[in-house]
Amino acid sequence: MRRYKIGLVEISITDKATNLSPHNYNIKNRGCRQRRFEKERVKGRKEAMADGVGNATRDLVSLLSSGERDFLVRNNGDEVKISDLVGKKVGLYFSGSWCGPCRRFTPDFVEVYEELSSKGDFEVVFVSSDRVDEAFVAYFAKMPWLAIPFSDSETRKRLMALFKVRGIPHLVILDGSGEVLSDQGVKIIKDYGSEGYPFTPERVKILREEEEAAAKEQSLRSILVFKSRDFVISNTGIKIPVSELEGKMVGLYFSMTVHKGCIEFTTKLLQFYNKIKGLSNNFEIILISLDDEEEPFKQGFETMPWLALPFKDKSCEKLARYFEVATLPTLVIVSPDGKTLNPNVAELIEEHGAEAYPFTPQKLLELAEIEKAKNEVQTLDSILVSGDRDFVIENSGSKVLVSELVGKTILLYFSAQWCPPCREFLPKFIAIYDEIKAKDKAFEVIFISSDRDQFSFDDFFASMPWLALPFGDERKAFLQRKFKVRGIPAVVAIGPSGKTLSTQARQLLQAHGADAYPFTEEHLEKLDEMLEDMAKGWPEKVKHELHAAHELIKARRNGGYVCDACKEIGQAWSFYCEQCDFDLHPKCALKTDTKEGGKTKEGWTCEGDVCRKT
C-alpha cells in the first residue's frame, strides 16, 4: 500500500500499478500504527481516563523531568528549564523520522506552530520514537520547538505508556496546569490548522457549528473564495474572478494528476467536457489538485481546458474535508444556485458519458432505468465476450470457450498475488470451491488478475484450481467498472441465466462458507433464518479469558469485523464488548463456555466462523 499526502490528510492507495478502478482510493486521517486496529486507540483513551491520566499530569515539571534533568533541549543544543513552560499550553508531539505520516504532518504542524508563536502561551515538546541518535538529530533539526533529550529513553517510554500512545503522529494538548485538554491534537490541526487553537473540545465544537452553518448557506463564493483570493486560474495563468462563475453549474474535480486512475478518468472527462461545452456555456470544471509536487500539477493542468485553484491553495484541503472526499477521482457537482447537486458523478460519467448531464434527480432516475434494463437482459456472453475474446484459460494455457460455461453459476474472482488479503483469502476460497464443486459441477470460478506482470500472474494462477482471464486482458477493465470493484479481493456471483446474483459474494463466502451457494436471494434469506435460529441457542452473555474486564454480549453485526482471538474476518454474529470494541467469533467465544469435560457441548458442532446446532 502506498500513501500520499493530500494537504493535511493522507490518501492510501492500494497500488498505482494495479489498474484497478480509479475509485480504488481511500482518503484517511491515519498515522503509523503500533497496534493493528484503531479500536485499540479508543480502548486506550478510555483506559487512560480510568487510570487518571488527567490527575497524573497536573505537575508539568514532574511529568517531563527525570532524575537530575529539569530541562528540555532545542535543536541547536540550548537547554530550556521545564519550569518555564508552567502556565503555557503544551503539546506533547509523539513522532518519529521513520514514520511516513509523521514526516508529512510535521511541516504542516511547524507552519501552525509558527502562526501561534506570537501568542507566547503555546509550546510543543517532541517525544521521539526514533531508534538511533542520528535519526533523532536530523528529524529534530526541522522542528522549531523543544524536545525530551534523545538520551532519556526512559522518560520517552514512560510518556508513551502514560498517554496510551498506540500510533503516531500523536499530539496530546495540556493546559497551563498540565491537565489534558485533548489527545486529538493531530486531527484538530489537520482539520482546522491554527484556527483550532486552543485545541479544546469547546473550540472544536464552535468550529463545527460554524461549518454546519456555512453549509446551510452554501454558495459558490463561500466554497471558492478563500481569505484574500477571490479568483480561480486558467492553465495559462489568467485569473478568473469567481463572480464570473456564479449562476453556472460547476464541477469541482478532486484529482492527483500523477495518479494513473485520475489520468484515465481525465481522458473521459475531457471528452465529456468538450461535448457539454459545445452545447452550453453554462457549465465549468475547476480542478482541486491534491498533488504534492508543483511540476506534475503544471504538466497535468496544461492538458486541461478547464480552470483550477492555485497549486497548494489552502482551500484545497479544506474543500476535500468539507465535501468529505473519500475516493479519487471525485467530481462534485454544484448547481447554479451554489448548492451541492451531487457529491460525486465520476462513475456516472465513466458509464454514461455526456448522457449523464445535467445530473439532476430526474436524469439519475432515467439512467437507473437504463441500467436496470441492461441488467435484465444480461447474459454471460454480454459480460465475458468482447470481439474475438470469447474464451478464458486453464492453468495449462488451454482455452475454454465462454459458451461452455453458459448455464453454470460463475464467480468472478478479482485478486492479485501482491495483495496480502488476497493471499490470505485464497486457501479458504479453494477449500470452499472444492466443497461446492463436489456437490455441483455446474459451478466455476474465473480469476481476474490485477498482478503487475506475467510471471506474478502465472505463479499465482498456478495455485488455483479454476479458470482465468488471460493476463492483461482488456475485458478486466470493463468488468471492474461494471461491477464497481474498488478493492481486492472481491467476488461477484453470476447466476446460470447470466444475471448478477451478488457483487458481495466474498462477504457471503466468509460468513457462510460453501453454504452460501448458490447465492440466490431466496437461499440467502433461508441462511439468515438459520442463523437467527442458531443464535437463539447461544447464551446472551459470556465471560472469556481474553477479555476478562467485561462480559461479551451476543450481537448481530451488520458489517464485517475482525475476531480478536483468531484474527479472522467474521460476519453476521459476534460476542461483542461495545465499550472496548472487542469482538469474538461465536466459535471462539463459545469453545470455552460450551465445552463439558473437554468435549464440545452436546448438540453443537463448531466449524468455520460459527457454532451450529447439530
C-alpha positions as CSV (number, residue, x, y, z in Angstrom):
1,M,0.0,0.0,0.0
2,R,1.3,3.4,-0.9
3,R,0.5,6.6,0.9
4,Y,0.4,10.1,-0.5
5,K,-0.2,13.4,1.3
6,I,-3.2,15.5,0.4
7,G,-2.6,18.7,2.3
8,L,-3.2,17.8,5.9
9,V,-4.8,14.4,5.1
10,E,-3.5,11.3,3.5
11,I,-4.6,9.2,0.6
12,S,-4.0,5.4,0.9
13,I,-3.6,3.8,-2.5
14,T,-3.6,0.0,-2.8
15,D,-1.1,0.2,-5.7
16,K,-0.7,2.6,-8.6
17,A,0.3,-0.2,-11.0
18,T,-2.7,-2.5,-10.4
19,N,-5.0,-0.7,-12.9
20,L,-7.9,-1.2,-10.5
21,S,-10.9,1.0,-10.8
22,P,-10.0,4.7,-10.5
23,H,-12.3,4.8,-7.5
24,N,-10.0,2.5,-5.5
25,Y,-8.5,5.4,-3.5
26,N,-9.4,5.9,0.2
27,I,-8.5,9.1,2.0
28,K,-7.8,8.5,5.6
29,N,-6.5,10.6,8.5
30,R,-4.3,7.8,9.8
31,G,-0.8,7.5,11.1
32,C,1.7,4.7,11.7
33,R,0.0,2.1,14.0
34,Q,1.8,0.3,16.7
35,R,-1.2,-1.9,17.1
36,R,-3.2,-3.2,14.2
37,F,-6.7,-1.7,14.8
38,E,-8.0,1.7,15.6
39,K,-10.2,0.2,18.2
40,E,-7.2,-0.2,20.4
41,R,-6.7,3.5,20.4
42,V,-10.3,4.0,21.5
43,K,-9.8,1.5,24.2
44,G,-6.6,3.2,25.3
45,R,-8.3,6.6,25.7
46,K,-10.9,5.0,27.9
47,E,-8.3,3.2,30.0
48,A,-6.3,6.4,30.3
49,M,-9.3,8.2,31.7
50,A,-9.9,5.3,34.1
51,D,-6.3,5.4,35.1
52,G,-6.5,9.1,36.0
53,V,-4.1,10.4,33.3
54,G,-5.5,13.9,33.8
55,N,-4.6,13.9,37.5
56,A,-1.2,12.3,36.8
57,T,-0.2,15.2,34.5
58,R,-1.0,18.1,36.8
59,D,2.7,18.7,37.7
60,L,4.3,19.5,34.4
61,V,7.8,19.5,35.8
62,S,7.4,16.1,37.3
63,L,5.9,14.9,34.1
64,L,8.7,16.0,31.8
65,S,11.8,15.7,34.0
66,S,13.7,12.7,35.2
67,G,16.4,12.3,37.8
68,E,18.6,15.4,37.8
69,R,17.3,16.6,34.4
70,D,15.0,19.5,34.8
71,F,15.4,20.9,31.3
72,L,14.3,20.3,27.7
73,V,16.5,20.9,24.6
74,R,16.3,22.8,21.4
75,N,17.7,21.6,18.1
76,N,20.8,23.9,18.5
77,G,21.6,22.3,21.8
78,D,20.2,25.0,24.1
79,E,18.6,23.9,27.3
80,V,15.3,25.4,28.5
81,K,14.0,24.9,32.0
82,I,10.8,22.9,32.2
83,S,9.5,25.3,34.8
84,D,9.5,28.0,32.0
85,L,6.6,26.1,30.5
86,V,4.3,26.2,33.5
87,G,1.2,28.3,32.8
88,K,1.5,27.6,29.0
89,K,-0.5,25.2,26.8
90,V,1.9,22.4,25.9
91,G,1.6,20.0,23.0
92,L,3.4,16.6,23.5
93,Y,4.2,15.6,20.0
94,F,4.8,11.8,19.7
95,S,6.5,11.3,16.3
96,G,9.5,9.6,14.6
97,S,11.6,10.1,11.5
98,W,10.9,6.6,10.3
99,C,7.2,7.2,10.1
100,G,5.9,8.5,6.7
101,P,2.7,10.1,8.1
102,C,4.8,11.9,10.7
103,R,7.2,13.3,8.1
104,R,4.3,14.6,6.1
105,F,2.4,16.0,9.1
106,T,5.4,17.7,10.7
107,P,5.9,20.6,8.2
108,D,2.2,21.5,8.5
109,F,2.5,21.4,12.2
110,V,5.6,23.7,12.1
111,E,3.5,26.1,10.0
112,V,0.7,26.1,12.6
113,Y,3.2,26.5,15.4
114,E,4.9,29.5,13.8
115,E,1.5,31.1,13.3
116,L,0.8,30.6,17.0
117,S,4.2,31.5,18.4
118,S,3.4,35.2,18.6
119,K,0.8,34.4,21.3
120,G,3.5,33.4,23.7
121,D,1.4,30.9,25.6
122,F,1.9,27.8,23.5
123,E,4.8,25.4,23.3
124,V,5.5,21.9,21.8
125,V,7.6,19.1,23.2
126,F,8.8,16.5,20.8
127,V,8.7,12.9,22.2
128,S,10.8,10.9,19.8
129,S,10.1,7.3,18.6
130,D,13.4,7.2,16.8
131,R,15.8,4.3,17.3
132,V,19.1,5.9,16.8
133,D,20.5,9.3,17.8
134,E,21.5,10.4,14.2
135,A,17.9,9.9,13.0
136,F,16.6,11.9,16.0
137,V,19.0,14.8,15.4
138,A,18.2,15.0,11.7
139,Y,14.5,15.0,12.2
140,F,14.6,17.3,15.2
141,A,16.6,19.8,13.1
142,K,13.4,20.5,11.2
143,M,11.4,21.4,14.3
144,P,11.4,24.9,16.0
145,W,10.2,23.6,19.3
146,L,11.6,21.7,22.3
147,A,12.3,18.0,22.9
148,I,12.9,15.4,25.5
149,P,16.6,14.6,25.1
150,F,17.1,11.5,23.0
151,S,19.3,10.0,25.7
152,D,16.4,10.0,28.1
153,S,14.7,6.9,26.7
154,E,13.0,6.1,30.0
155,T,11.0,9.3,30.1
156,R,10.0,8.9,26.4
157,K,8.8,5.4,27.1
158,R,7.0,6.5,30.3
159,L,5.2,9.3,28.4
160,M,4.1,6.9,25.6
161,A,2.8,4.4,28.2
162,L,1.1,7.1,30.3
163,F,-0.8,8.6,27.4
164,K,-1.6,5.3,25.8
165,V,0.0,6.2,22.5
166,R,-1.0,3.4,20.1
167,G,0.0,5.2,16.9
168,I,2.0,8.2,15.6
169,P,1.9,11.0,14.8
170,H,0.0,11.7,18.1
171,L,-0.4,15.1,19.8
172,V,-1.6,15.5,23.4
173,I,-2.6,19.0,24.4
174,L,-2.1,20.0,28.0
175,D,-3.4,23.2,29.6
176,G,-1.3,25.6,31.8
177,S,-1.6,23.4,34.8
178,G,-0.8,20.2,32.9
179,E,-4.3,18.9,32.6
180,V,-5.2,17.1,29.3
181,L,-7.3,19.3,27.1
182,S,-7.3,16.9,24.1
183,D,-5.5,13.8,22.8
184,Q,-6.8,14.5,19.3
185,G,-4.3,17.3,18.5
186,V,-3.3,15.8,15.2
187,K,-6.8,15.6,13.9
188,I,-7.7,19.1,15.1
189,I,-4.7,20.6,13.3
190,K,-5.4,18.5,10.2
191,D,-9.0,19.7,10.2
192,Y,-8.6,23.3,11.3
193,G,-4.9,24.4,11.4
194,S,-4.2,27.3,13.7
195,E,-7.9,28.1,13.8
196,G,-8.2,25.1,16.1
197,Y,-6.3,26.9,18.9
198,P,-6.5,26.5,21.9
199,F,-7.4,22.9,20.8
200,T,-10.2,22.4,23.4
201,P,-13.4,20.4,22.8
202,E,-15.2,23.7,23.2
203,R,-13.2,25.3,20.4
204,V,-13.7,22.3,18.1
205,K,-17.5,22.4,18.8
206,I,-17.6,26.1,17.8
207,L,-15.7,25.4,14.5
208,R,-18.0,22.5,13.7
209,E,-21.1,24.6,14.3
210,E,-19.6,27.3,12.1
211,E,-19.0,24.8,9.3
212,E,-22.6,23.5,9.6
213,A,-24.0,27.0,9.5
214,A,-21.9,27.8,6.4
215,A,-23.0,24.6,4.7
216,K,-26.7,25.6,5.1
217,E,-25.9,29.0,3.4
218,Q,-23.5,27.4,0.9
219,S,-22.8,29.5,-2.3
220,L,-20.2,29.3,-4.9
221,R,-18.4,32.2,-3.2
222,S,-18.4,30.6,0.2
223,I,-16.8,27.5,-1.4
224,L,-14.2,29.0,-3.7
225,V,-13.3,32.4,-2.2
226,F,-10.6,32.0,0.5
227,K,-9.2,34.9,2.5
228,S,-7.8,37.4,0.0
229,R,-8.2,35.1,-3.0
230,D,-11.4,35.6,-5.0
231,F,-10.3,34.1,-8.3
232,V,-9.5,30.8,-10.0
233,I,-6.9,30.3,-12.7
234,S,-6.7,29.1,-16.3
235,N,-3.8,26.8,-17.4
236,T,-2.2,29.9,-18.9
237,G,-2.1,31.7,-15.5
238,I,-5.0,34.1,-16.2
239,K,-7.0,34.9,-13.0
240,I,-10.8,34.4,-13.5
241,P,-13.0,36.1,-10.8
242,V,-15.2,33.7,-9.0
243,S,-18.1,36.1,-9.7
244,E,-17.9,35.2,-13.4
245,L,-18.8,31.6,-12.5
246,E,-21.9,32.4,-10.4
247,G,-25.1,31.2,-12.0
248,K,-23.3,28.3,-13.7
249,M,-23.2,24.6,-12.9
250,V,-19.7,23.9,-11.6
251,G,-17.9,20.6,-11.3
252,L,-15.2,20.5,-8.6
253,Y,-12.6,18.0,-9.8
254,F,-10.6,16.5,-6.9
255,S,-7.7,14.7,-8.5
256,M,-4.0,13.8,-8.4
257,T,-2.5,14.5,-11.8
258,V,0.2,11.9,-11.3
259,H,-2.1,9.0,-10.5
260,K,-3.0,6.5,-13.2
261,G,-6.7,6.2,-12.3
262,C,-7.1,10.0,-12.4
263,I,-5.2,10.2,-15.7
264,E,-7.5,7.7,-17.2
265,F,-10.6,9.4,-15.9
266,T,-9.3,12.8,-17.1
267,T,-9.3,11.5,-20.6
268,K,-13.0,10.6,-20.3
269,L,-13.7,13.9,-18.6
270,L,-12.1,15.8,-21.5
271,Q,-14.5,14.1,-23.9
272,F,-17.4,14.9,-21.6
273,Y,-16.4,18.5,-21.1
274,N,-15.8,19.3,-24.8
275,K,-19.2,17.8,-25.7
276,I,-21.1,19.7,-23.0
277,K,-19.3,23.0,-23.7
278,G,-20.3,22.6,-27.3
279,L,-23.9,22.5,-26.3
280,S,-23.9,25.0,-23.4
281,N,-21.7,27.7,-21.9
282,N,-23.4,27.2,-18.5
283,F,-21.0,24.5,-17.3
284,E,-17.5,24.7,-15.9
285,I,-15.0,22.5,-14.2
286,I,-12.5,23.6,-11.5
287,L,-9.5,21.3,-10.7
288,I,-8.8,20.9,-7.0
289,S,-5.4,19.5,-7.2
290,L,-4.2,17.2,-4.4
291,D,-0.7,16.8,-5.8
292,D,2.3,17.2,-3.6
293,E,4.7,18.4,-6.2
294,E,4.1,21.5,-8.4
295,E,5.8,20.2,-11.6
296,P,3.4,17.3,-12.1
297,F,0.5,19.7,-11.3
298,K,1.7,22.1,-14.0
299,Q,2.2,19.3,-16.6
300,G,-1.2,17.8,-15.9
301,F,-3.0,21.1,-15.8
302,E,-1.5,22.2,-19.2
303,T,-3.5,19.4,-20.8
304,M,-6.8,20.5,-19.2
305,P,-9.1,23.2,-20.8
306,W,-10.9,24.0,-17.6
307,L,-10.0,26.1,-14.6
308,A,-8.2,25.4,-11.3
309,L,-7.5,26.6,-7.8
310,P,-3.8,27.7,-7.4
311,F,-1.4,24.9,-6.6
312,K,-1.2,24.2,-2.8
313,D,-4.0,26.7,-2.1
314,K,-5.1,26.3,1.5
315,S,-8.7,25.8,0.5
316,C,-7.8,22.6,-1.4
317,E,-7.5,20.6,1.8
318,K,-10.4,22.5,3.3
319,L,-12.7,21.6,0.4
320,A,-11.6,18.0,0.5
321,R,-12.7,17.8,4.1
322,Y,-15.8,19.9,3.5
323,F,-17.1,17.6,0.7
324,E,-16.0,14.5,2.6
325,V,-13.9,13.4,-0.4
326,A,-13.2,9.7,0.2
327,T,-12.2,8.5,-3.2
328,L,-10.2,9.7,-6.2
329,P,-11.2,10.9,-8.7
330,T,-14.2,12.8,-7.3
331,L,-16.2,15.3,-9.3
332,V,-18.6,17.2,-7.1
333,I,-21.4,19.0,-8.9
334,V,-22.5,22.4,-7.6
335,S,-25.8,23.6,-9.1
336,P,-26.3,27.2,-10.5
337,D,-27.7,28.3,-7.1
338,G,-24.4,27.3,-5.3
339,K,-25.8,24.2,-3.6
340,T,-24.3,20.7,-3.9
341,L,-26.3,18.8,-6.5
342,N,-24.2,15.5,-6.4
343,P,-21.2,14.6,-4.2
344,N,-19.5,12.5,-7.0
345,V,-20.5,11.9,-10.6
346,A,-17.2,10.3,-11.7
347,E,-18.8,6.9,-12.1
348,L,-21.8,8.3,-13.9
349,I,-19.5,10.0,-16.5
350,E,-17.5,6.8,-16.8
351,E,-20.6,4.7,-17.5
352,H,-22.8,7.1,-19.4
353,G,-20.6,10.0,-20.7
354,A,-22.5,13.1,-21.7
355,E,-25.8,11.3,-21.3
356,A,-25.4,11.8,-17.5
357,Y,-25.6,15.6,-17.8
358,P,-27.1,17.6,-16.1
359,F,-27.0,15.1,-13.1
360,T,-30.5,16.0,-11.8
361,P,-32.5,13.5,-9.8
362,Q,-34.7,13.0,-12.9
363,K,-31.7,12.3,-15.1
364,L,-30.3,9.8,-12.5
365,L,-33.7,8.1,-12.4
366,E,-33.5,7.7,-16.2
367,L,-30.0,6.3,-16.1
368,A,-31.0,3.9,-13.3
369,E,-33.9,2.6,-15.5
370,I,-31.5,2.2,-18.4
371,E,-29.0,0.3,-16.2
372,K,-31.9,-1.9,-14.9
373,A,-33.0,-2.7,-18.4
374,K,-29.4,-3.7,-19.3
375,N,-29.1,-6.0,-16.3
376,E,-32.4,-7.7,-17.2
377,V,-31.0,-8.8,-20.5
378,Q,-27.5,-9.5,-19.2
379,T,-26.0,-12.8,-20.2
380,L,-22.7,-14.4,-19.7
381,D,-21.8,-13.7,-23.3
382,S,-22.6,-10.0,-22.8
383,I,-20.2,-9.6,-20.0
384,L,-17.4,-12.0,-20.9
385,V,-17.3,-11.9,-24.7
386,S,-15.6,-8.9,-26.4
387,G,-14.8,-9.2,-30.1
388,D,-12.7,-12.2,-30.7
389,R,-12.1,-12.6,-27.0
390,D,-14.7,-15.4,-26.4
391,F,-12.7,-17.6,-24.1
392,V,-11.0,-18.0,-20.7
393,I,-8.0,-20.1,-19.9
394,E,-6.9,-23.1,-17.7
395,N,-3.6,-23.3,-15.8
396,S,-2.2,-25.2,-18.7
397,G,-3.0,-22.3,-21.1
398,S,-5.7,-24.2,-22.8
399,K,-8.7,-22.1,-23.9
400,V,-12.2,-22.7,-22.6
401,L,-15.0,-21.1,-24.6
402,V,-17.4,-18.8,-22.7
403,S,-20.2,-20.7,-24.4
404,E,-19.1,-23.8,-22.5
405,L,-19.8,-22.0,-19.2
406,V,-23.4,-20.9,-20.1
407,G,-25.9,-22.3,-17.6
408,K,-23.4,-22.5,-14.7
409,T,-23.1,-20.4,-11.6
410,I,-19.9,-18.3,-12.1
411,L,-17.9,-16.5,-9.6
412,L,-15.6,-13.7,-10.9
413,Y,-12.7,-13.5,-8.6
414,F,-10.8,-10.2,-8.6
415,S,-7.4,-10.7,-6.9
416,A,-3.6,-10.4,-7.2
417,Q,-0.5,-12.1,-5.8
418,W,0.9,-8.8,-4.4
419,C,-2.2,-8.3,-2.2
420,P,-1.8,-9.8,1.3
421,P,-5.6,-10.1,1.9
422,C,-5.9,-11.9,-1.4
423,R,-3.2,-14.4,-0.5
424,E,-4.8,-14.9,2.9
425,F,-8.3,-15.5,1.4
426,L,-7.2,-17.8,-1.4
427,P,-6.7,-21.1,0.6
428,K,-10.1,-20.7,2.2
429,F,-11.6,-19.9,-1.1
430,I,-10.1,-23.0,-2.7
431,A,-11.5,-25.2,0.1
432,I,-14.9,-23.7,-0.4
433,Y,-14.6,-24.2,-4.2
434,D,-13.7,-27.9,-3.8
435,E,-16.7,-28.4,-1.4
436,I,-19.2,-26.7,-3.8
437,K,-17.7,-28.4,-6.9
438,A,-18.1,-31.8,-5.2
439,K,-21.8,-31.1,-4.9
440,D,-22.5,-29.4,-8.2
441,K,-20.4,-29.5,-11.3
442,A,-22.4,-26.6,-12.8
443,F,-20.2,-24.2,-10.9
444,E,-17.0,-22.4,-11.8
445,V,-14.6,-19.6,-10.8
446,I,-12.8,-17.2,-13.1
447,F,-9.7,-15.4,-11.8
448,I,-9.4,-11.8,-12.9
449,S,-5.9,-10.6,-12.1
450,S,-4.5,-7.3,-11.0
451,D,-1.0,-8.6,-11.0
452,R,1.8,-6.4,-12.3
453,D,3.5,-8.8,-14.7
454,Q,3.0,-12.1,-16.5
455,F,5.3,-14.0,-14.1
456,S,3.3,-13.0,-11.0
457,F,0.1,-13.9,-12.7
458,D,1.4,-17.3,-13.8
459,D,2.8,-18.1,-10.4
460,F,-0.4,-17.1,-8.5
461,F,-2.8,-18.7,-11.0
462,A,-0.8,-22.0,-10.8
463,S,-2.0,-22.3,-7.2
464,M,-5.7,-22.1,-8.3
465,P,-7.9,-25.0,-9.4
466,W,-10.2,-22.8,-11.6
467,L,-10.1,-20.7,-14.8
468,A,-8.9,-17.2,-15.5
469,L,-8.9,-14.3,-18.0
470,P,-5.5,-14.1,-19.7
471,F,-3.1,-11.6,-18.1
472,G,-3.6,-8.1,-19.4
473,D,-6.9,-8.9,-21.0
474,E,-8.9,-5.8,-21.9
475,R,-12.1,-7.3,-20.5
476,K,-10.8,-6.8,-17.0
477,A,-11.2,-3.0,-17.0
478,F,-14.8,-3.4,-18.3
479,L,-15.7,-5.9,-15.6
480,Q,-14.2,-3.8,-12.8
481,R,-16.1,-0.8,-14.0
482,K,-19.4,-2.7,-14.5
483,F,-19.3,-4.3,-11.1
484,K,-17.7,-1.3,-9.3
485,V,-14.8,-3.3,-8.0
486,R,-12.9,-0.7,-5.8
487,G,-10.7,-3.1,-3.9
488,I,-9.5,-6.7,-3.9
489,P,-10.1,-9.5,-3.1
490,A,-13.6,-9.2,-4.5
491,V,-16.0,-11.9,-5.7
492,V,-19.0,-11.3,-8.0
493,A,-21.6,-14.1,-8.4
494,I,-23.3,-14.6,-11.8
495,G,-26.3,-17.0,-11.9
496,P,-27.0,-19.7,-14.5
497,S,-29.1,-17.2,-16.6
498,G,-26.2,-14.8,-16.8
499,K,-27.7,-12.3,-14.4
500,T,-25.8,-10.8,-11.4
501,L,-26.7,-12.5,-8.1
502,S,-24.4,-10.6,-5.8
503,T,-21.4,-8.2,-6.0
504,Q,-20.7,-9.0,-2.4
505,A,-20.1,-12.8,-2.8
506,R,-16.7,-12.7,-0.9
507,Q,-18.5,-11.4,2.2
508,L,-21.1,-14.2,1.8
509,L,-18.4,-16.8,1.5
510,Q,-16.7,-15.5,4.6
511,A,-19.9,-15.5,6.5
512,H,-21.4,-18.9,5.3
513,G,-18.6,-20.8,3.5
514,A,-19.9,-23.2,0.9
515,D,-23.4,-22.8,2.4
516,A,-23.6,-19.5,0.5
517,Y,-24.0,-21.4,-2.7
518,P,-26.0,-20.9,-5.0
519,F,-26.1,-17.2,-3.9
520,T,-29.7,-16.6,-4.8
521,E,-31.9,-14.2,-2.8
522,E,-34.2,-17.0,-1.7
523,H,-31.3,-19.2,-0.5
524,L,-29.7,-16.3,1.4
525,E,-32.9,-15.5,3.1
526,K,-33.1,-19.1,4.4
527,L,-29.5,-18.8,5.6
528,D,-30.4,-15.7,7.6
529,E,-33.3,-17.5,9.1
530,M,-31.0,-20.4,10.0
531,L,-28.5,-18.0,11.6
532,E,-31.3,-16.4,13.7
533,D,-32.4,-19.9,14.9
534,M,-28.8,-20.9,15.6
535,A,-28.2,-17.7,17.6
536,K,-31.3,-18.4,19.8
537,G,-29.4,-21.3,21.3
538,W,-26.4,-19.2,22.3
539,P,-26.2,-17.5,25.7
540,E,-26.9,-13.8,25.7
541,K,-23.7,-13.1,27.5
542,V,-20.4,-14.9,28.0
543,K,-17.2,-14.3,30.1
544,H,-14.0,-15.0,28.3
545,E,-10.4,-15.2,29.4
546,L,-9.3,-13.0,26.5
547,H,-11.5,-10.1,27.8
548,A,-11.9,-10.5,31.5
549,A,-12.7,-6.9,32.1
550,H,-16.3,-7.1,30.7
551,E,-18.9,-9.6,29.7
552,L,-19.3,-10.1,26.0
553,I,-22.8,-9.6,24.6
554,K,-24.3,-11.6,21.7
555,A,-24.7,-9.1,18.9
556,R,-25.9,-9.1,15.3
557,R,-23.2,-7.4,13.3
558,N,-24.3,-5.6,10.2
559,G,-20.8,-5.3,8.8
560,G,-17.7,-7.4,8.9
561,Y,-15.4,-7.5,11.9
562,V,-12.1,-9.0,12.9
563,C,-12.1,-11.6,15.7
564,D,-9.8,-10.5,18.5
565,A,-8.9,-14.2,19.2
566,C,-8.2,-15.8,15.9
567,K,-7.8,-12.6,13.8
568,E,-10.2,-14.0,11.2
569,I,-12.8,-11.8,9.5
570,G,-16.3,-12.5,10.8
571,Q,-19.8,-11.7,9.6
572,A,-23.3,-11.8,11.0
573,W,-23.0,-12.6,14.7
574,S,-20.3,-12.0,17.3
575,F,-19.9,-11.7,21.0
576,Y,-19.1,-8.1,21.5
577,C,-17.9,-5.5,24.0
578,E,-19.1,-2.1,22.8
579,Q,-17.1,-0.3,25.4
580,C,-13.8,-1.7,24.2
581,D,-14.8,-2.5,20.6
582,F,-13.8,-6.2,21.2
583,D,-15.2,-9.0,19.1
584,L,-15.1,-12.8,19.2
585,H,-16.4,-15.2,16.7
586,P,-19.1,-17.4,18.2
587,K,-16.7,-20.4,17.7
588,C,-14.0,-18.5,19.7
589,A,-16.4,-17.2,22.4
590,L,-18.2,-20.5,22.9
591,K,-15.5,-23.0,22.7
592,T,-14.7,-22.4,26.4
593,D,-18.3,-21.9,27.5
594,T,-19.8,-24.7,25.5
595,K,-17.4,-27.5,26.5
596,E,-18.1,-30.1,29.0
597,G,-15.3,-32.4,30.1
598,G,-13.1,-31.3,27.2
599,K,-15.7,-32.2,24.5
600,T,-17.9,-29.9,22.5
601,K,-21.2,-29.4,24.2
602,E,-23.7,-31.9,23.2
603,G,-25.9,-30.7,20.4
604,W,-23.3,-28.3,19.0
605,T,-20.9,-28.5,16.0
606,C,-18.3,-25.7,15.8
607,E,-16.8,-25.0,12.4
608,G,-15.7,-22.0,10.4
609,D,-16.9,-18.8,11.9
610,V,-19.9,-20.2,13.7
611,C,-21.1,-22.9,16.1
612,R,-24.1,-24.8,14.7
613,K,-26.8,-26.8,16.4
614,T,-26.4,-30.4,15.3
